[in-house]
């Protein structure tokens, strides 16, 4: 017989939605929007020292760290100062959502690391289906891009800060 108190139990899916809500990238999304987005996210697990992507690889999407740590290594010295280590809740590779170009850095798991991947093709299909969700995500992405750009410019005395 089912317990009459089952409604108090949080399902694994509900917990995952709550975890997504805690991520800065998705903080403006409603529970319904998070469920729709969750269908597009891909879980990936990387072992210590495993390469997530390499400098020069084609950029296909962004990665959000759920657990573990990722080291960003680039032949471009300026990029090293942006965020050499990425931890839980942070994301990287976001420019791949905007253009299909080569990666400017290598991403390597420093320890067993779980990430969520959002690929460009699925993100664009989401934009076509529900522009409201896309706009909320794009707003948060743009804030990160602006912050990282300012950080990069602040460390380069020969570049103007605007």
C-alpha positions as CSV (number, residue, x, y, z in Angstrom):
1,X,0.0,0.0,0.0
2,X,1.3,3.5,-0.9
3,X,1.9,5.8,1.9
4,X,-0.4,8.8,2.1
5,X,2.7,10.9,2.7
6,X,4.4,10.3,-0.7
7,X,3.7,13.8,-1.7
8,X,6.3,14.9,0.8
9,X,9.0,12.9,-0.9
10,X,11.1,14.8,-3.5
11,X,11.7,12.9,-6.6
12,X,15.1,12.7,-8.3
13,X,13.8,14.7,-11.2
14,X,12.5,17.4,-8.8
15,X,15.9,17.5,-7.1
16,X,17.7,17.8,-10.5
17,X,15.4,20.8,-11.3
18,X,16.2,22.4,-8.0
19,X,20.0,21.9,-8.7
20,X,19.6,23.5,-12.1
21,X,17.8,26.5,-10.5
22,X,20.8,27.1,-8.2
23,X,23.1,27.6,-11.3
24,X,23.6,31.2,-12.1
25,X,23.1,30.5,-15.8
26,X,19.5,29.3,-15.2
27,X,18.5,31.3,-12.1
28,X,15.9,33.3,-14.0
29,X,14.1,30.2,-15.4
30,X,10.8,28.9,-13.9
31,X,10.4,25.2,-12.9
32,X,8.5,24.6,-16.2
33,X,11.3,26.2,-18.2
34,X,13.9,24.2,-16.3
35,X,12.1,20.9,-17.1
36,X,12.1,21.8,-20.8
37,X,15.8,22.8,-20.7
38,X,16.7,19.7,-18.8
39,X,15.6,17.5,-21.7
40,X,18.4,19.1,-23.8
41,X,21.2,18.8,-21.3
42,X,23.7,15.9,-21.6
43,X,25.4,14.4,-18.5
44,X,29.1,13.7,-19.0
45,X,31.6,12.2,-16.6
46,X,35.4,12.7,-17.0
47,X,38.2,11.1,-15.1
48,X,41.2,12.8,-13.7
49,X,43.4,14.2,-16.4
50,X,40.9,13.4,-19.1
51,X,40.6,16.1,-21.9
52,X,37.1,17.5,-22.2
53,X,38.1,19.4,-25.3
54,X,41.3,20.5,-26.9
55,X,42.5,23.8,-28.2
56,X,41.7,23.9,-31.9
57,X,38.7,21.5,-31.6
58,X,35.5,22.7,-33.2
59,X,33.3,24.3,-30.5
60,X,30.0,22.6,-30.2
61,X,28.5,23.9,-26.9
62,X,29.1,24.9,-23.4
63,X,29.8,22.8,-20.3
64,X,28.6,23.4,-16.8
65,X,30.5,21.8,-13.9
66,X,28.2,19.9,-11.5
67,X,31.1,18.4,-9.4
68,X,34.8,18.3,-9.7
69,X,37.2,20.8,-11.2
70,X,38.4,21.7,-14.7
71,X,41.6,23.4,-15.6
72,X,41.6,25.7,-18.6
73,X,44.9,25.8,-20.5
74,X,45.6,28.0,-23.5
75,X,48.5,28.9,-25.6
76,X,47.1,32.5,-25.4
77,X,48.6,34.0,-22.2
78,X,45.8,36.5,-21.7
79,X,43.2,33.7,-21.6
80,X,45.1,32.0,-18.7
81,X,44.2,34.9,-16.4
82,X,40.5,34.7,-17.0
83,X,39.6,31.5,-15.2
84,X,42.3,28.9,-15.0
85,X,40.2,26.6,-12.8
86,X,36.5,26.1,-13.1
87,X,34.5,24.5,-10.2
88,X,30.9,23.4,-9.4
89,X,28.3,25.8,-10.7
90,X,30.6,27.5,-13.2
91,X,30.6,27.0,-16.9
92,X,33.0,27.3,-19.8
93,X,33.0,27.1,-23.6
94,X,30.0,29.4,-23.8
95,X,31.3,31.1,-27.0
96,X,30.6,27.9,-28.9
97,X,26.8,28.7,-28.5
98,X,27.3,31.8,-30.6
99,X,29.7,30.7,-33.4
100,X,31.1,27.5,-34.8
101,X,34.8,28.3,-34.4
102,X,37.8,26.5,-33.0
103,X,38.4,26.3,-29.2
104,X,40.9,28.8,-27.9
105,X,41.9,26.6,-25.0
106,X,42.1,23.0,-23.7
107,X,39.8,21.9,-20.8
108,X,41.1,19.1,-18.6
109,X,39.4,17.4,-15.6
110,X,41.6,17.9,-12.5
111,X,39.7,15.2,-10.7
112,X,36.7,13.0,-11.4
113,X,34.3,15.6,-12.8
114,X,30.7,15.6,-13.8
115,X,29.5,18.2,-16.3
116,X,26.3,19.1,-18.1
117,X,26.7,19.9,-21.8
118,X,24.4,22.2,-23.8
119,X,25.1,21.9,-27.5
120,X,24.5,24.7,-30.0
121,X,22.1,22.7,-32.2
122,X,19.8,22.0,-29.2
123,X,20.1,25.5,-27.9
124,X,19.0,26.9,-31.2
125,X,16.1,24.5,-31.3
126,X,15.1,25.7,-27.8
127,X,15.3,29.3,-29.1
128,X,12.9,28.4,-31.9
129,X,10.5,26.6,-29.6
130,X,10.5,29.1,-26.7
131,X,12.3,32.3,-27.2
132,X,11.6,33.4,-23.6
133,X,13.8,30.6,-22.2
134,X,16.5,31.5,-24.7
135,X,16.4,35.1,-23.9
136,X,16.8,34.5,-20.2
137,X,19.8,32.2,-20.8
138,X,21.3,34.6,-23.3
139,X,21.0,37.4,-20.8
140,X,23.0,35.5,-18.2
141,X,25.6,34.4,-20.8
142,X,26.1,38.0,-21.9
143,X,26.7,39.0,-18.4
144,X,29.5,36.4,-18.1
145,X,31.0,37.3,-21.4
146,X,31.1,41.0,-20.4
147,X,32.6,40.2,-17.0
148,X,35.3,38.0,-18.6
149,X,36.0,40.6,-21.3
150,X,36.4,43.3,-18.7
151,X,38.7,41.1,-16.6
152,X,40.8,40.4,-19.7
153,X,41.0,44.0,-20.6
154,X,41.9,45.0,-17.1
155,X,45.0,42.8,-17.2
156,X,46.2,44.2,-20.6
157,X,47.6,47.7,-20.1
158,X,47.9,48.3,-23.9
159,X,44.2,47.6,-24.5
160,X,41.6,50.3,-23.7
161,X,38.9,49.6,-21.1
162,X,35.5,50.9,-22.1
